[in-house]
């Protein structure tokens, strides 16, 4: 800029007046930015833009559009034909090379926070540093706050305090604003720890145990699709987090109670317990009920499982954290009935309820081609691996559900908790100091997850067939048969598998699409035949796998059949013998009386749900009760049910 450098000492003639100076901006890498200057003077004006180092090629207009690649300063010189000139103010184009994935496509320049400050534990006398970064056009203005009060002179993206004292501890956040909008960062805690006190130890669990139940094939109510995939995917994710997972499909009420009893036995002091349910459900008088697959039409509360009872049992085991996640409806019934008094659970703390929907509302599942998923579980699986406090994870799930256009105004996640510690589902398991208890839980858990060993069968004709096994769920076993060796005198070998006793394949029922089937069994081990054994919890004896080999004998060209069988005992959850728990539970008091319906649970609507879903069509998981006229006084056993809750003991 020889002879016309912005820093020149030449006297400026004021006949040219700049009406609007360019403004500084903060943008992501390679973002398109337009700098503007507006001026007036005598005659036609000309413009030339400069950086700190050089003239901007082609920058001869009042508007300069650039693709920002690095942080730079810019200025514009405005000339008239009388050799008068004036410079605009210097402006900065600040470029942040950070994640911009959350930046809206139609971003107009309002502040967008890309980096939130992080919690700090600082010793007295040390330096505190908190950083916040945000995109904005114009460049955002920062104002830091501590405990809700603005901090004077703390107006940059980085807050630094030298020589901190105990007074500097507290909750910090930052306001980020420009002329378009104001945004706030997440609040973070700054703890001032004494030198002789180590930083707070990371929270750990003595063990992590999860029970997942998905009910879909109802005998007297319309079926669901999503629980299959939801339970399957969530089980895999929880296993990645170190949970011992038992996943079960299609349970009767007695089977649900027996499975919950086994689950409760795995809990103990310091354990993280997680209970998840996907299926039909409803709410009454502040309590949530899960509908078993054998619930009649109409059903009673004795045909269902009370969620609050499950939480009470979990708390009685003194768990370090108890989490219940419900992907089910919460429609009320008997609104005209005077609700019974709900006695609160003991103040044990660290309990979390994650409801797929709010009170008196429905939860939805979406069918997209062959894959079905509950809206709540879809986003739960998206966030569950995040190393955040469990309530923060559920808040993110709630935000995503709220943005989903399919359920806007229909479904909103509700979170209830008594968390007193920042515990996360990703916390590590600490095994020191409780080896005996851990070993006992390990034995009990393995009992429900032990697979039969691989078998090598040699048929009289010399053909060798390998039979192997895989667990899809804790009560669904997949058997694979693979022809390994074929002698020269045999050809065209095929294998078929049967079981004794014969077990229904719930995935072959109408409505289970081939696309879903392929998703569930995408690892077939290149087998020649597959057999699915479902509802293993109902087994009362060993299972025998019959292997039928069909082949053609070359010398006679005759088709022949040979059979062998393999006794695989009582695999997976069958070994827990839940039917024994069922018999013991039959004499226990039930959890309520006949469920009464809401007037809008019409037969027409239930018939509608029995049809297959079109792409993106949502199904509800509401409870379906028989209509009954509301009365002034309600004599349901719900009152007694509540008074017994405090003395409730696990079923034996």
Backbone torsions as a table, in degrees:
resi	resn	phi	psi	omega
1	UNK	NA	46.2	-177.1
2	UNK	-57.7	130.3	177.5
3	UNK	79.1	-9.2	-179.2
4	UNK	-145.0	31.4	178.4
5	UNK	-61.5	139.0	179.9
6	UNK	-56.5	-22.3	-177.5
7	UNK	-93.6	7.9	-177.8
8	UNK	-61.9	150.5	-179.1
9	UNK	-91.4	5.4	179.4
10	UNK	-57.3	146.0	179.1
11	UNK	-75.7	125.9	-179.1
12	UNK	-82.8	134.5	176.0
13	UNK	-90.5	130.3	-167.9
14	UNK	-90.0	12.9	177.4
15	UNK	-63.6	-24.3	177.1
16	UNK	-94.7	127.9	-179.3
17	UNK	-119.5	125.0	176.1
18	UNK	-85.5	116.7	-178.9
19	UNK	-83.8	-32.5	-177.8
20	UNK	-143.2	119.0	178.7
21	UNK	-86.3	154.4	173.0
22	UNK	-65.1	161.0	-179.1
23	UNK	-119.0	149.3	176.6
24	UNK	-71.5	150.6	-178.4
25	UNK	-136.7	161.4	173.7
26	UNK	-133.0	117.0	-171.2
27	UNK	-137.6	164.8	174.1
28	UNK	-72.4	167.8	177.7
29	UNK	-61.1	136.6	176.7
30	UNK	68.0	19.1	176.3
31	UNK	-81.0	141.0	179.7
32	UNK	-80.0	125.9	-176.4
33	UNK	-126.8	140.8	174.4
34	UNK	-118.0	120.1	174.5
35	UNK	-97.3	136.2	-174.9
36	UNK	-127.3	140.5	172.7
37	UNK	-131.8	141.7	177.9
38	UNK	-128.6	129.8	-176.9
39	UNK	-144.0	162.9	173.7
40	UNK	-138.1	151.6	-178.4
41	UNK	-171.5	-168.3	-178.8
42	UNK	-83.3	124.7	177.3
43	UNK	76.6	-164.2	-177.7
44	UNK	-79.5	131.8	-178.9
45	UNK	-98.6	149.6	174.5
46	UNK	-123.3	158.2	-172.3
47	UNK	-131.9	148.6	171.7
48	UNK	-147.2	124.0	179.4
49	UNK	-93.5	145.8	179.7
50	UNK	-132.5	150.4	163.1
51	UNK	-96.9	-174.1	177.8
52	UNK	-61.7	-29.9	-169.3
53	UNK	-106.4	-27.6	-170.7
54	UNK	-158.7	169.7	174.8
55	UNK	-73.3	138.5	179.9
56	UNK	-80.3	115.5	-179.9
57	UNK	-57.9	129.9	178.5
58	UNK	76.9	0.3	-178.0
59	UNK	-85.7	67.6	-173.5
60	UNK	-119.3	19.5	178.0
61	UNK	-118.1	164.8	178.8
62	UNK	-64.2	-27.8	177.2
63	UNK	-108.3	129.3	178.1
64	UNK	-115.2	115.4	178.3
65	UNK	-105.5	125.2	-177.5
66	UNK	-131.0	160.7	170.9
67	UNK	-102.3	102.8	-170.8
68	UNK	-68.2	118.1	179.4
69	UNK	-112.8	-22.3	178.5
70	UNK	-154.4	163.1	179.9
71	UNK	-71.4	128.5	-179.1
72	UNK	-148.6	158.4	173.0
73	UNK	-98.2	145.4	179.9
74	UNK	-133.5	150.0	174.7
75	UNK	-147.7	154.3	-179.9
76	UNK	-122.5	132.8	174.0
77	UNK	-99.7	132.4	179.6
78	UNK	-113.6	123.6	-178.4
79	UNK	-115.4	152.3	165.6
80	UNK	-115.9	-174.6	-176.6
81	UNK	-86.0	4.6	178.3
82	UNK	-105.2	20.8	179.8
83	UNK	62.5	23.7	171.6
84	UNK	-92.5	146.6	177.6
85	UNK	-151.5	158.8	177.6
86	UNK	-149.5	149.8	-179.4
87	UNK	-106.1	143.4	172.4
88	UNK	-73.6	175.8	173.2
89	UNK	-71.7	148.4	173.5
90	UNK	-68.7	138.6	176.1
91	UNK	-129.2	155.1	-179.3
92	UNK	-109.9	132.0	167.8
93	UNK	-101.6	100.2	-176.6
94	UNK	-90.7	127.5	-176.9
95	UNK	-113.8	124.3	178.1
96	UNK	-106.4	118.7	178.5
97	UNK	-90.0	69.6	-178.1
98	UNK	-134.4	174.5	-175.9
99	UNK	-61.2	129.2	178.3
100	UNK	-122.0	22.2	-174.5
101	UNK	-61.8	-30.1	-178.3
102	UNK	-87.0	0.6	-178.0
103	UNK	-72.1	124.8	-178.7
104	UNK	-60.6	148.6	179.4
105	UNK	-62.8	-37.3	-178.8
106	UNK	-97.6	34.4	-176.8
107	UNK	-58.6	130.7	-177.2
108	UNK	-106.7	0.2	177.9
109	UNK	114.1	-4.0	176.7
110	UNK	-63.4	151.9	-176.8
111	UNK	-56.4	131.6	176.4
112	UNK	-126.7	112.2	-175.8
113	UNK	-77.1	119.5	-179.5
114	UNK	-100.7	-28.1	179.4
115	UNK	-131.3	121.7	175.1
116	UNK	-94.3	149.6	175.2
117	UNK	-64.0	158.1	-178.3
118	UNK	-116.2	149.1	178.8
119	UNK	-58.7	149.5	-177.5
120	UNK	-132.7	146.0	169.1
121	UNK	-121.3	110.7	-170.7
122	UNK	-122.6	139.5	176.3
123	UNK	-82.7	150.8	177.5
124	UNK	-56.1	137.4	-179.9
125	UNK	90.1	-14.4	-179.7
126	UNK	-83.6	179.4	-178.5
127	UNK	-100.8	131.3	176.0
128	UNK	-98.2	131.8	178.6
129	UNK	-136.9	120.4	176.1
130	UNK	-122.7	136.1	-177.4
131	UNK	-121.4	140.4	172.7
132	UNK	-134.5	139.3	178.4
133	UNK	-135.1	137.1	-177.9
134	UNK	-144.8	143.9	171.1
135	UNK	-82.4	151.8	176.8
136	UNK	-176.2	144.6	173.8
137	UNK	-132.2	106.2	0.4
138	UNK	-65.6	171.1	-179.2
139	UNK	-57.8	136.0	-174.0
140	UNK	-69.6	155.8	173.9
141	UNK	-102.9	135.4	-177.0
142	UNK	-109.5	140.6	172.5
143	UNK	-141.4	118.9	-178.2
144	UNK	-89.1	148.0	179.0
145	UNK	-129.4	145.1	170.3
146	UNK	-125.8	124.6	-179.4
147	UNK	52.9	38.6	175.8
148	UNK	83.7	-2.1	-178.7
149	UNK	-109.0	135.0	179.3
150	UNK	-66.6	143.3	178.4
151	UNK	-98.8	119.6	-177.5
152	UNK	-62.8	138.5	176.5
153	UNK	67.6	7.2	177.0
154	UNK	-101.1	76.2	-171.5
155	UNK	-126.4	27.0	174.7
156	UNK	-113.9	174.0	-177.6
157	UNK	-71.3	-14.3	178.6
158	UNK	-119.9	126.1	176.0
159	UNK	-97.1	121.7	179.3
160	UNK	-127.7	130.6	177.3
161	UNK	-131.2	119.4	177.9
162	UNK	-86.7	145.9	174.9
163	UNK	58.8	56.8	-177.1
164	UNK	-65.1	151.5	173.9
165	UNK	-124.7	-179.0	-179.5
166	UNK	-61.0	-24.5	179.8
167	UNK	-67.9	-20.0	-177.4
168	UNK	-85.6	-4.1	176.3
169	UNK	-73.6	153.0	178.0
170	UNK	146.0	-163.7	-178.0
171	UNK	-100.8	125.9	-177.9
172	UNK	-115.2	144.3	169.2
173	UNK	-153.1	168.7	-175.7
174	UNK	-131.5	136.4	173.1
175	UNK	-93.2	130.1	179.7
176	UNK	-120.9	123.1	-173.3
177	UNK	-146.9	156.0	165.3
178	UNK	-144.1	-167.5	-175.2
179	UNK	-67.0	-13.8	-175.9
180	UNK	-91.8	-38.4	-174.5
181	UNK	-167.0	172.8	175.5
182	UNK	-128.2	136.8	177.8
183	UNK	-128.5	156.3	-179.9
184	UNK	-123.0	140.9	174.7
185	UNK	-76.8	171.2	171.8
186	UNK	-70.4	142.3	177.1
187	UNK	-73.6	137.9	179.1
188	UNK	-129.1	151.4	180.0
189	UNK	-95.2	136.5	172.1
190	UNK	-113.5	114.9	179.9
191	UNK	-102.2	131.4	175.4
192	UNK	-96.9	108.6	-175.7
193	UNK	-102.3	139.8	179.6
194	UNK	-70.9	148.0	-177.7
195	UNK	-57.6	-33.6	-178.6
196	UNK	-84.3	1.0	178.4
197	UNK	-112.4	118.7	177.5
198	UNK	-65.4	157.2	175.7
199	UNK	-57.3	151.9	-179.6
200	UNK	-52.7	132.6	-179.7
201	UNK	-66.2	147.2	178.3
202	UNK	-63.4	137.2	179.4
203	UNK	-69.5	140.0	-179.3
204	UNK	-134.4	166.1	175.1
205	UNK	-114.9	149.4	172.9
206	UNK	-77.5	-17.8	175.2
207	UNK	-175.2	164.4	177.7
208	UNK	-134.7	123.3	-173.6
209	UNK	-131.0	137.5	-179.5
210	UNK	-135.1	138.1	171.9
211	UNK	-117.4	122.5	-179.6
212	UNK	-117.9	126.6	179.6
213	UNK	-125.5	129.6	175.0
214	UNK	-126.3	119.8	178.3
215	UNK	-107.8	125.1	-177.3
216	UNK	-134.4	-38.2	-176.7
217	UNK	-95.0	81.3	-178.9
218	UNK	-79.5	141.4	-176.6
219	UNK	-77.4	-31.6	-174.0
220	UNK	-125.7	8.3	-179.5
221	UNK	-136.9	162.6	-176.8
222	UNK	-64.8	144.1	-175.4
223	UNK	-82.0	165.2	177.4
224	UNK	-117.9	165.4	179.4
225	UNK	-115.6	-40.8	-168.0
226	UNK	-65.4	-32.9	-175.6
227	UNK	-54.4	-28.2	179.7
228	UNK	-60.7	-58.4	-178.0
229	UNK	-68.7	-37.5	-178.0
230	UNK	-61.7	-48.4	-180.0
231	UNK	-66.5	-41.3	-178.3
232	UNK	-61.3	-48.5	-177.1
233	UNK	-71.7	-40.6	179.5
234	UNK	-64.7	-38.3	177.6
235	UNK	-60.2	-43.6	179.2
236	UNK	-62.8	-41.0	-179.4
237	UNK	-67.8	-42.3	178.9
238	UNK	-65.0	-35.4	176.1
239	UNK	-63.2	-35.4	175.7
240	UNK	-63.9	-27.3	179.1
241	UNK	-87.3	4.2	177.4
242	UNK	88.7	14.0	178.2
243	UNK	-80.4	143.8	166.4
244	UNK	-84.4	113.4	-170.2
245	UNK	-110.5	132.0	167.6
246	UNK	-116.5	119.0	-177.6
247	UNK	-118.8	129.8	-173.7
248	UNK	-134.1	143.9	177.6
249	UNK	-117.0	146.3	169.0
250	UNK	53.3	72.3	-179.7
251	UNK	-107.2	141.5	168.8
252	UNK	-73.2	171.9	-179.6
253	UNK	-62.0	-43.6	-179.9
254	UNK	-65.5	-37.5	177.8
255	UNK	-67.9	-37.1	176.2
256	UNK	-63.0	-45.4	-179.7
257	UNK	-64.1	-39.9	179.2
258	UNK	-67.0	-41.1	178.7
259	UNK	-65.0	-40.4	178.5
260	UNK	-64.4	-39.1	177.9
261	UNK	-61.5	-44.0	176.7
262	UNK	-62.0	-40.7	178.6
263	UNK	-61.5	-45.4	-179.4
264	UNK	-61.4	-35.8	179.5
265	UNK	-63.8	-24.1	178.8
266	UNK	-81.8	-10.2	-178.5
267	UNK	-89.7	152.6	-179.7
268	UNK	-163.6	178.2	179.7
269	UNK	-58.4	128.8	178.0
270	UNK	89.3	-6.4	-177.6
271	UNK	-84.4	146.2	168.9
272	UNK	-92.0	121.3	178.2
273	UNK	-111.8	132.9	179.2
274	UNK	-130.2	126.2	176.8
275	UNK	-118.5	126.7	-178.9
276	UNK	-126.2	139.7	178.0
277	UNK	-138.4	136.2	173.0
278	UNK	-129.4	125.1	-178.8
279	UNK	159.4	-165.5	179.0
280	UNK	-73.5	148.5	177.4
281	UNK	-166.2	175.0	178.1
282	UNK	-158.6	177.7	-178.8
283	UNK	-134.4	143.3	176.0
284	UNK	-150.2	129.9	175.3
285	UNK	52.3	40.0	176.8
286	UNK	82.9	1.2	179.6
287	UNK	-112.6	149.4	-179.6
288	UNK	-108.7	137.6	-177.6
289	UNK	-124.2	135.6	180.0
290	UNK	-103.3	128.5	-173.3
291	UNK	-89.9	123.3	178.8
292	UNK	-77.1	160.6	-175.9
293	UNK	-69.1	-19.9	-179.7
294	UNK	-97.8	9.6	-179.7
295	UNK	-61.6	129.0	-177.2
296	UNK	-73.7	177.9	177.3
297	UNK	-121.3	107.2	-0.8
298	UNK	-79.7	158.0	178.8
299	UNK	-100.0	167.7	175.0
300	UNK	-117.9	166.5	179.2
301	UNK	-63.7	-21.5	176.6
302	UNK	-69.9	-14.4	175.7
303	UNK	-90.4	1.0	-173.8
304	UNK	-123.6	173.0	179.8
305	UNK	-116.1	128.7	-179.9
306	UNK	-84.3	121.8	-176.3
307	UNK	-65.6	-40.5	-177.4
308	UNK	-63.4	-30.1	174.7
309	UNK	-64.7	-39.6	178.8
310	UNK	-62.0	-45.0	179.2
311	UNK	-63.0	-39.7	178.6
312	UNK	-60.7	-43.6	177.8
313	UNK	-62.5	-39.8	179.2
314	UNK	-64.4	-41.7	179.6
315	UNK	-66.3	-35.9	180.0
316	UNK	-63.8	-20.2	177.5
317	UNK	-86.0	2.5	176.8
318	UNK	59.0	44.2	178.0
319	UNK	-67.0	153.3	176.1
320	UNK	-73.6	-28.4	175.5
321	UNK	-156.0	132.6	177.8
322	UNK	-120.7	121.0	-176.3
323	UNK	-121.8	128.9	174.1
324	UNK	-121.9	123.4	-179.0
325	UNK	-118.5	123.0	-173.3
326	UNK	-122.3	112.1	173.3
327	UNK	-100.3	76.0	-174.8
328	UNK	-153.5	164.4	-179.9
329	UNK	-75.8	161.0	178.4
330	UNK	-131.1	34.1	179.1
331	UNK	-62.7	139.4	177.4
332	UNK	-81.8	156.8	166.0
333	UNK	-138.2	164.2	-177.2
334	UNK	55.8	49.8	-179.7
335	UNK	-66.5	-24.3	179.5
336	UNK	-79.5	-7.7	-178.3
337	UNK	-83.7	138.3	176.5
338	UNK	-67.2	118.9	-175.7
339	UNK	-68.9	147.9	178.0
340	UNK	-77.8	158.9	-178.9
341	UNK	-77.3	129.0	178.9
342	UNK	-94.7	116.3	176.0
343	UNK	-78.0	130.3	-177.7
344	UNK	-66.9	153.6	174.4
345	UNK	-71.2	162.0	179.0
346	UNK	-59.4	149.4	-176.7
347	UNK	-77.4	61.3	-178.4
348	UNK	-82.8	-24.5	179.9
349	UNK	75.9	172.0	178.0
350	UNK	57.2	40.5	173.0
351	UNK	-113.7	143.5	-176.5
352	UNK	-136.4	129.3	168.7
353	UNK	-111.0	127.0	172.4
354	UNK	-116.0	105.0	-178.2
355	UNK	-95.3	136.0	177.9
356	UNK	-64.6	-24.1	-177.2
357	UNK	-149.6	170.2	-177.6
358	UNK	-88.9	177.6	-176.2
359	UNK	-59.9	142.6	177.8
360	UNK	57.7	35.4	179.3
361	UNK	-134.8	165.1	-177.7
362	UNK	-100.7	153.3	171.0
363	UNK	-106.4	147.6	-171.9
364	UNK	-119.9	148.3	169.1
365	UNK	-117.6	147.0	-176.9
366	UNK	-115.0	133.3	175.8
367	UNK	-108.3	116.5	179.9
368	UNK	-121.3	96.3	-174.7
369	UNK	69.1	-125.4	-178.3
370	UNK	-92.4	-8.9	-176.6
371	UNK	-104.5	127.6	177.5
372	UNK	-115.3	146.1	178.0
373	UNK	-152.5	145.1	171.0
374	UNK	-72.6	139.9	-178.7
375	UNK	-56.9	-45.3	-179.0
376	UNK	-62.3	-49.1	-176.7
377	UNK	-68.8	-30.5	176.7
378	UNK	-54.5	-48.1	-178.0
379	UNK	-83.5	-26.2	173.4
380	UNK	-61.3	-46.7	179.3
381	UNK	-64.8	-27.5	179.2
382	UNK	-67.2	-35.4	-171.3
383	UNK	-109.8	-8.9	-166.1
384	UNK	-67.0	-21.1	-179.9
385	UNK	-84.6	-1.9	-177.7
386	UNK	-72.8	137.0	-178.1
387	UNK	-82.2	66.2	-179.0
388	UNK	-129.2	161.3	172.9
389	UNK	-53.4	139.6	-171.5
390	UNK	-59.1	-34.6	178.7
391	UNK	-68.9	-32.3	176.8
392	UNK	-67.9	-38.2	176.8
393	UNK	-60.3	-45.3	-179.5
394	UNK	-67.3	-30.6	175.6
395	UNK	-64.3	-39.4	177.4
396	UNK	-65.7	-38.8	176.0
397	UNK	-60.7	-44.4	-180.0
398	UNK	-60.4	-41.9	-179.9
399	UNK	-63.8	-42.2	-179.5
400	UNK	-66.8	-41.4	177.3
401	UNK	-61.8	-39.7	179.8
402	UNK	-64.0	-25.8	179.9
403	UNK	-89.7	-10.9	-176.4
404	UNK	-72.8	117.7	-175.9
405	UNK	-65.8	-19.9	-178.3
406	UNK	-69.5	-25.9	-175.7
407	UNK	-124.9	15.9	178.7
408	UNK	-59.5	125.9	-178.9
409	UNK	78.5	1.9	-178.1
410	UNK	-119.0	-33.8	-174.3
411	UNK	-139.9	129.1	178.0
412	UNK	-138.7	127.1	-178.1
413	UNK	-65.3	142.5	174.7
414	UNK	-123.7	136.9	-177.8
415	UNK	-123.1	128.5	173.9
416	UNK	-126.6	136.6	-179.0
417	UNK	-157.8	162.2	172.7
418	UNK	-127.8	40.7	-177.4
419	UNK	-67.9	127.4	176.3
420	UNK	-116.7	1.3	176.7
421	UNK	-139.2	148.9	-178.2
422	UNK	-79.4	64.1	-176.7
423	UNK	-83.8	146.7	-176.9
424	UNK	-128.8	152.4	176.1
425	UNK	-67.3	-15.3	179.8
426	UNK	-90.5	-1.3	179.7
427	UNK	-55.7	145.9	-178.8
428	UNK	-74.6	157.3	175.3
429	UNK	-93.9	124.8	178.7
430	UNK	-102.1	117.6	-173.8
431	UNK	-96.3	-14.4	-177.0
432	UNK	-69.5	139.0	174.1
433	UNK	89.9	-5.4	179.7
434	UNK	-146.1	42.0	-175.3
435	UNK	-60.1	-41.7	-177.3
436	UNK	-62.5	-48.4	-179.2
437	UNK	-62.5	-40.5	-179.7
438	UNK	-64.3	-39.4	-179.7
439	UNK	-64.9	-40.1	179.3
440	UNK	-65.5	-41.0	177.5
441	UNK	-66.1	-36.4	-179.9
442	UNK	-63.7	-41.4	179.4
443	UNK	-64.3	-44.0	-178.3
444	UNK	-66.2	-40.8	-179.5
445	UNK	-68.0	-43.7	-179.6
446	UNK	-62.4	-28.3	179.3
447	UNK	-59.8	-35.1	-178.3
448	UNK	-88.7	-1.8	-175.3
449	UNK	-130.8	10.9	-177.0
450	UNK	-80.4	125.4	179.9
451	UNK	-90.5	149.9	171.4
452	UNK	-64.2	150.7	179.4
453	UNK	-74.2	154.5	177.2
454	UNK	-63.9	139.5	-177.8
455	UNK	-118.9	140.0	176.0
456	UNK	-113.8	115.6	-176.3
457	UNK	-108.3	135.4	175.4
458	UNK	-116.5	115.8	-178.1
459	UNK	-81.8	159.5	-179.9
460	UNK	-55.0	-31.1	-179.6
461	UNK	-76.4	-6.3	178.9
462	UNK	100.2	-8.9	178.5
463	UNK	-70.5	135.3	177.5
464	UNK	-107.9	130.6	-179.1
465	UNK	-125.5	132.1	176.7
466	UNK	-100.4	130.9	176.7
467	UNK	-112.9	118.8	-179.9
468	UNK	-125.2	171.4	-171.2
469	UNK	-139.5	150.5	176.2
470	UNK	-145.0	145.3	179.6
471	UNK	-98.4	119.9	174.2
472	UNK	-85.4	-42.6	170.8
473	UNK	-136.6	173.3	-179.6
474	UNK	-69.1	-16.1	175.7
475	UNK	-120.9	18.6	175.8
476	UNK	-132.6	115.2	-178.6
477	UNK	-110.3	139.2	177.0
478	UNK	-113.0	125.5	176.7
479	UNK	-105.0	135.6	-180.0
480	UNK	-117.6	135.2	174.5
481	UNK	-118.5	128.8	-177.4
482	UNK	-132.3	126.0	176.5
483	UNK	-74.5	120.4	-175.9
484	UNK	-99.8	-40.5	-176.4
485	UNK	-135.0	132.6	178.3
486	UNK	-124.3	114.1	179.2
487	UNK	-64.3	164.3	-175.9
488	UNK	-63.9	-30.2	-175.2
489	UNK	-84.0	1.7	179.1
490	UNK	-120.9	152.7	177.4
491	UNK	-153.7	168.1	178.3
492	UNK	52.9	50.5	-178.6
493	UNK	-79.4	132.5	172.3
494	UNK	-130.8	152.0	-176.9
495	UNK	-125.6	140.3	174.0
496	UNK	-129.6	144.7	-179.4
497	UNK	-116.4	140.3	173.5
498	UNK	-136.4	162.2	177.4
499	UNK	-126.7	150.9	174.1
500	UNK	-133.2	113.5	5.8
501	UNK	-72.6	155.7	177.3
502	UNK	-68.8	136.0	-175.5
503	UNK	-124.2	133.4	-176.9
504	UNK	-67.4	137.3	176.4
505	UNK	-94.5	103.9	-174.9
506	UNK	-67.5	-19.2	-178.9
507	UNK	-82.8	-8.6	179.3
508	UNK	-94.4	2.1	-179.7
509	UNK	-71.3	157.7	178.1
510	UNK	-57.1	136.4	179.1
511	UNK	103.7	-18.6	176.1
512	UNK	-87.7	107.2	-171.4
513	UNK	-77.8	161.4	178.0
514	UNK	-66.0	-32.5	178.7
515	UNK	-63.0	-43.7	178.5
516	UNK	-65.6	-40.7	179.9
517	UNK	-59.6	-41.9	-179.6
518	UNK	-68.7	-31.2	177.4
519	UNK	-68.8	-38.7	-177.9
520	UNK	-71.7	-33.9	-174.3
521	UNK	-120.8	55.6	-178.2
522	UNK	-82.1	-4.7	177.0
523	UNK	-119.2	86.0	-177.0
524	UNK	-93.8	5.1	176.8
525	UNK	56.5	27.0	-179.2
526	UNK	53.7	37.9	-176.5
527	UNK	-79.5	161.7	178.0
528	UNK	-90.9	-18.2	-179.3
529	UNK	-156.7	145.5	-179.6
530	UNK	-131.2	139.6	177.3
531	UNK	-132.6	127.5	178.4
532	UNK	-102.4	129.8	178.5
533	UNK	-111.9	111.7	-174.4
534	UNK	-108.5	166.1	176.8
535	UNK	56.2	44.7	-179.2
536	UNK	-62.1	-21.4	-178.1
537	UNK	-65.0	-14.4	-177.7
538	UNK	-94.6	-1.0	179.1
539	UNK	-68.0	138.8	176.0
540	UNK	-119.2	4.6	178.6
541	UNK	-158.8	-176.0	-176.6
542	UNK	-68.7	154.6	175.0
543	UNK	-104.9	133.4	177.2
544	UNK	-111.7	124.3	176.4
545	UNK	-93.5	120.3	177.9
546	UNK	-97.4	126.4	-177.8
547	UNK	-110.1	112.8	179.3
548	UNK	-101.3	121.6	178.5
549	UNK	-105.1	123.6	175.7
550	UNK	-111.9	130.5	-177.9
551	UNK	-151.5	165.8	176.6
552	UNK	-109.5	127.8	177.5
553	UNK	-83.7	123.5	-170.9
554	UNK	-63.2	-45.5	-173.0
555	UNK	-67.0	-32.9	-179.5
556	UNK	-104.7	-12.4	-178.0
557	UNK	58.0	28.7	179.4
558	UNK	-99.3	146.6	177.7
559	UNK	-87.6	126.5	-176.0
560	UNK	-126.3	159.7	-179.8
561	UNK	-132.8	133.3	173.7
562	UNK	-129.9	148.9	-176.7
563	UNK	-133.4	140.8	170.8
564	UNK	-133.1	164.8	-180.0
565	UNK	-138.6	154.8	-178.7
566	UNK	-128.9	125.3	175.9
567	UNK	-89.7	113.8	-177.7
568	UNK	-103.5	11.9	176.7
569	UNK	68.4	-143.1	179.1
570	UNK	-114.7	92.1	-171.7
571	UNK	-79.3	159.9	173.9
572	UNK	51.6	-132.3	-172.9
573	UNK	-69.5	-15.6	177.6
574	UNK	-58.3	-31.6	-178.6
575	UNK	-68.5	-17.5	178.7
576	UNK	-78.3	-14.2	176.7
577	UNK	53.4	57.8	-178.1
578	UNK	-62.9	-22.5	-179.9
579	UNK	-64.1	-26.1	175.0
580	UNK	-68.0	-40.8	175.5
581	UNK	-62.4	-36.0	-179.4
582	UNK	-60.8	-45.7	-178.8
583	UNK	-63.6	-38.8	-179.6
584	UNK	-68.8	-29.2	-176.3
585	UNK	-80.1	-17.0	-173.4
586	UNK	-63.0	-29.2	-177.2
587	UNK	-88.2	-2.6	-179.6
588	UNK	-75.6	159.0	176.5
589	UNK	-72.1	142.4	-178.7
590	UNK	-81.0	172.0	-171.8
591	UNK	-101.7	23.4	175.7
592	UNK	156.0	-172.5	-179.2
593	UNK	-115.3	-168.2	-172.4
594	UNK	-57.4	128.0	176.3
595	UNK	-73.3	137.4	179.4
596	UNK	-112.7	151.6	-168.1
597	UNK	-92.6	163.0	167.0
598	UNK	-91.0	149.5	-172.8
599	UNK	-62.5	-23.6	-175.9
600	UNK	-88.8	6.0	174.1
601	UNK	-85.6	79.6	-172.9
602	UNK	-88.3	154.7	175.7
603	UNK	-62.8	-33.7	-179.2
604	UNK	-62.8	-41.2	-177.3
605	UNK	-69.5	-37.7	179.7
606	UNK	-67.1	-36.0	177.1
607	UNK	-64.2	-35.4	-179.9
608	UNK	-60.9	-37.6	-176.7
609	UNK	-75.1	-10.9	-179.2
610	UNK	-79.8	-11.7	179.5
611	UNK	-83.2	157.5	177.5
612	UNK	-68.1	150.0	-174.9
613	UNK	-86.6	142.1	169.3
614	UNK	-78.8	165.0	179.6
615	UNK	-54.2	131.7	177.5
616	UNK	67.8	14.2	176.3
617	UNK	-83.8	134.8	-174.8
618	UNK	-99.4	141.2	176.7
619	UNK	-109.8	147.7	176.7
620	UNK	-95.8	154.7	178.0
621	UNK	-111.8	41.5	-176.8
622	UNK	-81.2	160.5	172.0
623	UNK	-77.9	147.9	-177.4
624	UNK	-120.8	108.4	-174.6
625	UNK	-114.6	164.0	177.6
626	UNK	-81.1	142.4	-179.3
627	UNK	-69.4	139.7	178.1
628	UNK	-149.3	136.3	-175.4
629	UNK	-67.1	131.3	-179.5
630	UNK	-68.9	143.3	178.7
631	UNK	-116.0	163.9	-177.5
632	UNK	-68.4	-41.8	-179.5
633	UNK	-113.4	140.7	-177.9
634	UNK	-115.5	122.6	-179.3
635	UNK	-110.7	29.7	178.9
636	UNK	-63.5	152.1	176.1
637	UNK	-69.4	5.8	178.5
638	UNK	-55.5	-37.1	-178.4
639	UNK	-59.9	-47.0	178.8
640	UNK	-66.2	-35.0	-179.2
641	UNK	-59.6	-40.6	-177.6
642	UNK	-71.2	-41.2	-177.5
643	UNK	-66.9	-24.5	179.1
644	UNK	-82.7	-15.0	-170.8
645	UNK	-57.7	-36.4	-176.0
646	UNK	-67.2	-29.4	-178.1
647	UNK	-101.8	9.8	-177.0
648	UNK	-64.6	138.5	178.6
649	UNK	-124.8	153.5	179.9
650	UNK	-58.5	144.8	175.4
651	UNK	-65.5	145.1	178.8
652	UNK	-103.2	NA	NA
